[in-house]
Amino acid sequence: MKKSESTQNEKGFKVGDIVSWSSQAAGTTTTKVGTVVEVVPAGREPTKMARAVGSTRKHVSYVVDVPRFAKKSKQPLKPESYWPIVSLLSMHVVDGANNARTDQWASDAQ
């Protein structure tokens, strides 16, 4: 087993954990924060996404819902689902709590 695969398998996130990661596109780096909604077993595709992008993965991976809000009214919209690269994920810290859960995140997002 490669070192990167070992590290990815040791992440151990659970449904409800708040995670963050950064991605780059068109010269801009964006940090996304969301809730783990599915733990995807190795060799399987996510079931919580309408369309899984990419092939199956050789390690446990996660589907993460990122909250979205209307630009003008700031009303909550349907979350956007992502299947991020596991090695980029880290537990998101909310109010100093290292293992933030969905209920804490929901109150902070408002």
HELIX and SHEET records of a PDB file:
HELIX    1   1 LYS A    3  ASN A    9  1                                   7    
HELIX    2   2 VAL A   86  LEU A   88  5                                   3    
HELIX    3   3 THR A  102  ALA A  109  1                                   8    
SHEET    1   A 5 PRO A  76  TYR A  82  0                                        
SHEET    2   A 5 SER A  61  PHE A  69 -1                                        
SHEET    3   A 5 THR A  28  VAL A  40 -1                                        
SHEET    4   A 5 ILE A  18  ALA A  25 -1                                        
SHEET    5   A 5 SER A  90  MET A  91 -1                                        
END                                                                             
